[in-house]
Each structure stands twice: as structure tokens, then as C-alpha cells.
Amino acid sequence: MKRITKATYLKWYEDMLFWRKFEDKLAAVYIQQKVRGFLHLYNGQEAVLAGSLHAMDLSKDKMITAYRNHVQPIGMGVDPKRVMAELYGKATGTSNGLGGSMHIFSKEHGFYGGHGIVGGQIPLGAGIAFADKYFNKGGVTLTFFGDGAARQGSLHETFNMAMLWKLPVVFIVENNGYAMGTSVERTANHIDIWKLGLGYEMPCRPVNGMDPVEVAKEVSKAIEYAREGNGPTFLEIKTYRYRGHSMSDAQHYRTKDEVEEYRKIDPITTVKNILLEKKYATEDEIAVIDKRVKDLVKECEKFAEESSYPEKNIMYDVVYEQEDYPFLPHKL
């Protein structure tokens, strides 16, 4: 595993803080109806992404996830201004404003979505890994999904094939405790999701998802195991989301006291405290980072606000590869 240094902690703090503030801004403009449709926020789960990115080789490794997918592409190198523009439905967005909240995508940066179908990304992640193995590219695909998606039948079919073909994929369930509003305890007769890997003799284990160090260690092991040709690993990364399943979630299924208890182990606060305790940064230096983050969020908002909406014809131009496709409505 790559060393975890002062620079690592400084990067983690700035990245995680930016992801949190970026989505806080999205929540604010959503209420103003500048962002439409659904909006699923990642607040509280940032250590999972921070630790995973530390373990990855971004020159060849890839990532695919579900619809809680706004900050992952930013971590993979996508311009955050384009991500915000996509949520605004603007032409400067990552998918010309046509994908929206659930479907951020960037092949250039190894980020393969954003998927609105629950569990739909699980077999796709294995497929990407199959391509890497087939063409001997040396990459490993991190396939993320939620605890609700872990109950999909496609997971079992995918696990079976991934083990059979020894695919270079790491399956990661981000267990934030609730599938929409249904607790893990109510979805199956066991609460240890990681044990699903045992039936396939797949290496599997639980991970503390509130600590980026623990995530980095365990994801690094899984990536190296896959890169050496041994096949997949299944990690249950236990985390928590501070906001509802989506912006329309009234959260009647949990108490405010429960949320506040988890706020005591907020990964951003934890990393900030380490910076101060180890004298990696002073309060003044942290204030400079905070301002830089605030300014960048403002830049993203300004870019999205000032960008134009896509022309209607773009809907056809980005769907049909064949330029002279004869069955377009405006050609009939």
C-alpha cells in the first residue's frame, strides 16, 4: 500500500471537505429548483471514497457505482464545474446536461457511472473487469453498490462468474444502514453482508468506512490481490449517511439522536483533528484550505448558472451513432 503521509491527510481533508460542501450547495439549489429530479447525497460516506482513491492506480484502474455518484467522478479527476453543470442540466455538463444527477459518466477518467437501476452496475463492473483481463490492460475495477442492492439476484450471478473467471474486480457494498428507509436488519435474516462472499469462496471481510486509513488498507489489499490474477474480493464497508436517502426523504425511520451519534465520528472532523494533533497543519493553515474549498464551490455554481441549456437536437446527436439514421422524428 502507498504510504499515508502528511500530504495524504492534507489531501484527504481538502477533498472530503470539498465533496461535502459541493453537495451542500447542490442541496441548496435543489430547494430553489435549479436542480431537478432526484438528488442522492453522499454526506458522511466520504472516507470510503478518499481511502479507495488512495489505493487505486488512476492511470488504469476504474470505478463504477450507483446513483449516489456526484463526488466520485470529481475524485477520479473530472472537473467539478462540469459535474455541477450536469446536475443543472446544462450543455457544459459531463453528459451534455442529459444524464442529470444519477448518470454522471467519464470514460476518459475511468468513471463508468452513475446507474439509476438498483444493482444494475454490479454485472457491468464485472464486465469492465473482464475487458481489462481479456485485453491484458492490468487494471482493476472497483464496483460500488448499496446495502439494498446487495439483495439483488444479479449480485449472485455476477459473483459466480467473477470467481469462475478470476476477474480483476473489487466488489464494495457501502453499507450505510438503510436501503432507502429499510434497515439492514429488516432485509435479510443476517446483518453481516460481507458473508455473502463465503458461498462463492470469495475473499470477503468487513471494513470500518468512517476511517479513510482502514479503507485504504483493505482496498489496497483487494486491488493487489486482483492485479496479481487471483480474482475478486468482496468488502462490506460500513459507513453512514447524514442526509436522507434522497432530498425527498423525511427520514421517519431513524432518530435525530442516532444521526448525532454518528456525527461524532464524522470522517472530515476526524482527519482535521489528526492534522492538528500531529502538527501537520495549524488552525490558520486549515482556514486557508477551508477558504479555497469555499471559493471553488462558488466557481462551480457560477459556471453552472452561466452555462447554456443544450439544444434539442443534441438529444438525437448523442443517442444515435449513425449520422444518417433514417428514423429520427425530425426526418420523418
N, C-alpha and C positions, 0 to 999 in steps of 0.2 A: 504493500500500500504506500502511496505517496505520503511523505511526512506532513504532519499537521503542525504548522509553524505560526508565528505571529502574523505573517502575511495571510495565512489561511483564515485565522479568526477575524482579521480586519475585513477580508473579502466576504466571509460569511455574514458578518454584521451588516455591512453595507448592502449586500444582495438581499438578504432576508427582510431588512427594513424597507428597501425599495419595493420589493414584491408586496409587502403588507400595505404600504402607503399607496401604491399603484392601484390595488384593488379597493382600498378605502375610497379613493377618488371615483372608481367605477361605480361603487355603491351609491355615492352621492349623485352622480349624473344619471344613474338609473332611475332614481326617485324623480329626477327632473324630466324623465322620459327621453333623454338623449341617447340612451342605450335601451334597445327594445328586446322583447323575447325573454328568454331565461337568463339568469346570471348566477352561476355557482362559484362561490369564493373559496379560496384556499387558506384563509386566515387561520393560523395555528399549526398548519402542516408543513411550514416552510423548511424545517430541519430535514425532512425526508428528501426534498429536492436538493438542498445545499449539500448534504452528505453524499447523495448519489452522484451529483456532478463532480465532486472531488474524486470519486472513484473511477469516473469514466475517462476514456480517451476520446475527446470530441472530434478528433480527426477521422475516426472510423466507427465509433460506437453510435447507436441510435436509440431513440426513445419514442414510445407510443403510450397514450393514456386515454382517459375517459373525457368527460365534458367539463371537468374542473381543471381547465387547461390554459389559463391565461399567463401564468408566470413561468411555466416550464419552457416554452419556446424562448422567452427572454433569457433564461439561464443557459440555453443552448446557443445563444448568440444572435437571435432575431432582434432587430431594432424595436425597442418597446413603443416607439411612436407609431409604428406600423400595426402593432398589436392593438393599441388603443383605437386607432383608426378603424380597424376591422370590427371592433365592437360597436363603433359608431355607425357602421355600415357605409364607410367611405371608400372611394376608389383607391386610395393610397394604402388600404389595409392589406394584410397578408394574403387574402383571397379576394382582392378587389371589392371588399365590402359585402361579398355574397355568402360567406361562411358564417359570420357572426360569432357569438360567444362560444358555441360548442365546437367549432370546427376551425381552430387555428391550425396552420399547417406550413411547414417549410422543409422541403426535400433538401434544399441547399444546406441547411443547418442540421440535418439528420433528425428532424422532428416530424413524425408522421401522424400527428393529430392527437387530440381532439376528436372524440366519437360520441355521438348522441345516443346510439343504441347501447343499452346496458350490457356490458360484457363483449360487445362486438369487436373490440380491439384485441382481445386475448388470442384468437386464432390468427389475426392479422400480424400480431407481434411475432408469433412463431413462423409465419410466412416470410417476414422480413429476415428473420434469422436463417431460415432455410436458404434464401437467396444469397446471403453472405457466405454460408458454408459452401453452397454449390459453386459460387464464383471465387471461392478462396480469398475473400476480402479481409478476413481477420477481425471483423467487427463483432460486437456483442450487442444484442437488443434488449433494453430494459422495457418490460411490458408492465405498466401500472394499471390497477383497477381497484375498485372499492369493495368493501365487505359485502355489499349487496350483490355485486356481480360475481362474487365467489360462489354463489348458489346457482349459477347458470350451467346448463348441461354442456355448453361449448367448452367450458374450462376443462372438463374431464376428457373430452375428445382430444383437446389440444395437448394436455399433459401426457396423454398416452403416446401421441405421435412424436412429441418433443423428446421424450425419453427413448422411444424406439429408434429415432434418427439422430440422437445425441446433438440436438440443435443448440447453437450458442445463444441462449436466451436466459434472462433472469426474470422470473415472474414475481411481481411485487404487489401484494394486496395492502393498500393503505387503509388499515382498519381504524376508522375514526369513531367507531362505536355504534353508528347508526346508518342503516340503509334507508335513506330519506328520513323517516321518522320511526323506523322499526329497529329496536336494539338488537345487537348480535345474539343475545340470549334468546330472543323470540324467533330467530330464523332457522335454527337447527338445534339438535339435541347435544351439541358440543359448542364450546366457545373458543377453542383453540383452532383457528382456521388453518394455521400452518400445517396441522396434521393431515390435511387433505393430500399432501405430497407423499405421505407414507405408503398409500395404496399403490403408488407407481414406483416405489423405491427411489424417489427423487429426494436429493438432499433438501431439507426444509427446517426452518427454525424461526422463532420469534425474535423481534428486534425492537429496542426502545426508540420510537420515532420522534421523541421530543429532544433527542440529543444528536446533533449532526456528527459527532465523533463516532458514536456507536453505529450510526447508519453508514458512515464512510467505511468503517472497518468491515462490516458484514457484506456490504455491496461489493467492496473490493475483492473479498474472498470469492464471492459468487461469480464476479466477472472473470477473474483469473482462472477459476475452475472451468468456466465455459470456454475461455480463449485457448485453453490447453487441450480442448477437444473432448472434455468429459461429459458435456451436456448441460442441461438446465439445473437451476436451483429455484426453490420457492421460498420467499421471505414474507412473513407476516409482520409488517412494520406498524406497530401500534402507536397511533397518533390521536389528535383531537382537533375538531374544527370549532372555532369560537363563534362563528355565524351559523345561520340555518343552512339546511340543505341547499336552498336557493333563496333569492330575495323575497319570495312569496311565502316562505316558511315561518309560521307563527311559533314554532318550537314548543308546543304544548307537551311534548314527550319528555322534556328534561327540565330540571330546576335551574334557577339562576345561581344557586349555591354550587351546583355541580360545575357549571362553566367557570365560576370564580376560582374554584379549587384548581382547575386545570390552568388558569391564568397564572397561577403561582409558579408554574414550570414552563412558562412561555419561552420558546427557544431563543427568541430575539433578546429578551431580558437576560437569559442565562449566558449567552455569548457576550453581551455587553458587560456583565459582571466579571467574566473571565478576563476580558480586556483590561478592566480596571484593577482587578486583583493581581494579575501578572505584570502589571505596569506596561502592557503593550500599547496603551493609549491613555491619555489624560481626558478629563471631562471636556476640556476645551477642544481637544482633537476630535472627540466624539461629536461635539456640537458642529464642527466643520463638516463631518460626514452627514449628520442629520440635515444640514442646510443644503448640501449637494443633492441629497435624495429629494428633498422638497422641491428644489429648483428643477430637477429632471422630471418629476411628476407634472409640474406646471408646463414644461416644454411639450410633454406628451399630450396633455389636454389641449394646448394651443394648436398643435399640429392637427389633431383630430377635429377640433372645432372649425378650423380654417380650410380643411380639405373638402373637395367636392364629392357629391354622390356620384356613383357610376352611371354611365349612360345605359339605357335599357338594352341596347344591342349587345353589351358585354355579357349579358346572361346567356346568349347563344354562343358568343365567341369563345367562352371558357368551358362550355359543355361539350361542343362537337369538335372533334379533331379535324374532320374532313371539311375543308373550307367551302366546298360547293355542295354541302349536304342539302339534298333537294326538299326535305320535308319540314323546313322551318316555317312557322306561321306567316312571317312577312314575305315568304317566297311563294306561297300558295295562291 
